[in-house]
Amino acid sequence: MSIGTPHRAAIQAFNAASAKAQPVSHRTIRTAFLDQNVELPLRLSETDVGVVLDCHGCDVFTVDVNNERPDDEALAIALFIVEFVNAEAGFTTEHLDA
């Protein structure tokens, strides 16, 4: 599977922004996801282990789609990624619980 030109341009722009000495802003991260039709914050599916959804409940990705890991490992990996992306985009646990 190859990455199309618009997607490659978005990835290159994100990489250029993150290559600077200063940290990537919350807005840059949110915009990069919005450019891919993913609105943050991410969250775990309540019904499917390892499935990560955007704020509208649309699938974003699935950890361990082939079920090669125990459910608790897949869940932990998905949670780590969700927490990291949300934190880097400026969402905190307090904000998500509100």
C-alpha positions in Angstrom: 0.0 0.0 0.0 1.5 3.3 -1.0 0.8 6.7 0.6 -0.9 9.1 -1.8 0.6 12.6 -2.5 -1.8 14.5 -0.2 -1.1 12.2 2.7 2.7 12.3 2.0 2.6 16.1 2.0 0.8 16.1 5.4 3.3 13.7 6.9 6.2 15.7 5.5 4.7 18.9 7.0 4.2 17.3 10.4 7.8 15.9 10.3 9.1 19.4 9.4 7.3 21.0 12.3 8.4 18.3 14.8 12.0 18.5 13.6 12.3 22.1 14.9 14.1 22.6 18.3 10.8 23.7 19.8 8.1 21.3 20.8 5.2 20.7 18.4 2.2 22.7 19.6 -1.1 21.2 20.6 -2.8 22.9 17.7 -0.3 21.4 15.2 -1.1 17.9 16.5 -4.8 18.5 16.5 -4.7 19.9 13.0 -2.6 17.0 11.7 -5.3 14.6 12.9 -8.1 16.8 11.6 -6.4 16.8 8.2 -7.0 13.0 8.3 -10.6 13.4 9.4 -9.8 12.3 13.0 -11.1 14.6 15.7 -9.3 14.3 19.1 -9.4 13.3 21.8 -9.1 9.6 21.1 -10.8 7.0 23.3 -11.0 3.2 23.7 -14.0 1.3 22.5 -16.2 0.1 25.3 -17.1 -3.0 23.4 -14.1 -4.1 21.4 -10.7 -4.7 23.0 -7.9 -2.8 21.3 -10.1 -0.6 19.2 -9.4 3.1 19.3 -12.1 5.7 18.3 -12.1 9.4 17.7 -14.3 11.7 19.7 -17.3 10.9 17.3 -16.9 7.2 17.8 -15.4 6.5 14.4 -12.7 3.8 14.3 -9.1 5.1 14.1 -7.1 2.0 14.5 -7.1 -1.4 16.2 -4.2 -2.8 18.2 -3.5 -6.5 17.5 -6.1 -7.0 14.8 -4.9 -10.6 14.4 -5.5 -11.5 18.1 -1.9 -12.7 18.6 -1.7 -11.0 22.1 -3.7 -11.5 25.2 -6.6 -9.0 25.5 -5.0 -7.3 28.5 -1.8 -6.6 26.5 -3.7 -5.3 23.5 -5.8 -3.1 25.8 -2.7 -1.7 27.6 -1.0 -0.9 24.3 -4.1 0.9 23.0 -4.4 2.8 26.2 -0.7 3.9 26.1 -1.2 5.2 22.6 -4.5 7.0 23.4 -3.0 8.6 26.5 0.1 9.7 24.7 -1.7 11.2 21.7 -4.3 13.0 23.9 -1.6 14.4 26.2 0.5 15.7 23.3 -2.6 17.3 21.8 -3.4 19.1 25.1 -6.1 16.9 26.5 -5.7 16.0 30.1 -7.6 13.4 32.2 -9.3 16.3 34.0 -10.5 17.8 30.7 -11.8 14.4 29.5 -13.7 13.7 32.7 -15.4 17.1 32.6 
